[in-house]
Amino acid sequence: MNTVSEELLGWKQEEATGKPFEEVFKIINEDTRKKCESPVTQALQLKKVVLLDSHAILITKAGNEIPIEDSAAPITDKSGHIIGTVLVFRDATEKKEKLQRIEYLSYHDQLTGLYNRHFFEEELKRLDVDRNMPFSIAMVDVNGLKLTNDAFGHEASDLLLKSVSKVLRSECRADDIISRVGGDEFVILLPKTDHSETELIVKRIYKVIENQKINNIILSVSIGWETKTNSQEDIKEVYSKAEDYMYRRKITESQSMRNQTIKVIMHTLHEANSREKLHSERVSKLCRVIGEAMNLEEEV
């Protein structure tokens, strides 16, 4: 044993000498937690180099778990007879963490931490089976994201998206799949959930959203949903109907939110600069006089 293997195993050369290999080199499968077959035994039996399973975990003398990569190769004498085995292994913790990070980023939205469109599309196919019927889809669109961004900046619009995603997490169930599929769009997949159950979840989301206000940012969303009740229905059609319903609701809900945001912007502007308040009031009066002179209607 070299010094690196002593450090990883927690065994000194003197302690390990004479002990069964499996007692010193304990390895289990990370997923099944079952004991892995000894790579030394495999190398001796197969008479060739053996690679360890990619999910191998080394149990140290102290009971700590370390992901490892290793290989065992038979040692032969000049006559070609096998006289032993050499085992080479390394700590794969850093490599595993990097791979997990890459996998996480490939399926998650970096801003909100929710699943991304790629994961959503895969889950939609996976969940579209008979055992998940009724299967509901809810489309969520954040109202006024561009207006918030233009008025208060990127940090404010990012905070708006994070706040909405936090509400979706808190009000949806553990088995529901929440994904951010666009700049201001989220989708919730609700397996084994009928139309009325989905409506209750949507109402909860609306209620929490309405009672939240972060600084000068107004939270507002429009949600549409549809339910697939039998295998003959096309899931794409269900998705399309949920999206259409969402856009119909957005026509009225978005305008209300826009008006509120404009009021907040004006209030913030007037608080910061009294001269600007007087100026904007004069401009408003002039616009009204011009409109009246041109016989314009009050509503456009």
Buried (B, 14 or more C-beta within 10 A) or exposed (E): BEEEBBEBBBBEEEBBEEEEBBEBBBBBBBEEEEEBBBBBBBBBEEEEBBEBBEEBBBBBBEEEEBBBBBBBBBEEEEEEEEEEBEBEBBBBEEEBEEEEEEEEEEBBBEEBBBBBBBBBEEBBEEBBEEEBBBBBBBBBBBBBBEBBBEBBEEEBBBBBBBBBBBBBEEBBEEEBBBBBBEEBBBBBBBBEBBEEBBBEBBEBBBEBBEEBEEEBBBBBBBBBBBBBEEEEBEBEEBBBBBBEBBEEBBEEBBEEBBEBBEEBBEEBEBEEEEEEBEEBEEEEEEEEEEEEEEEEEEEE
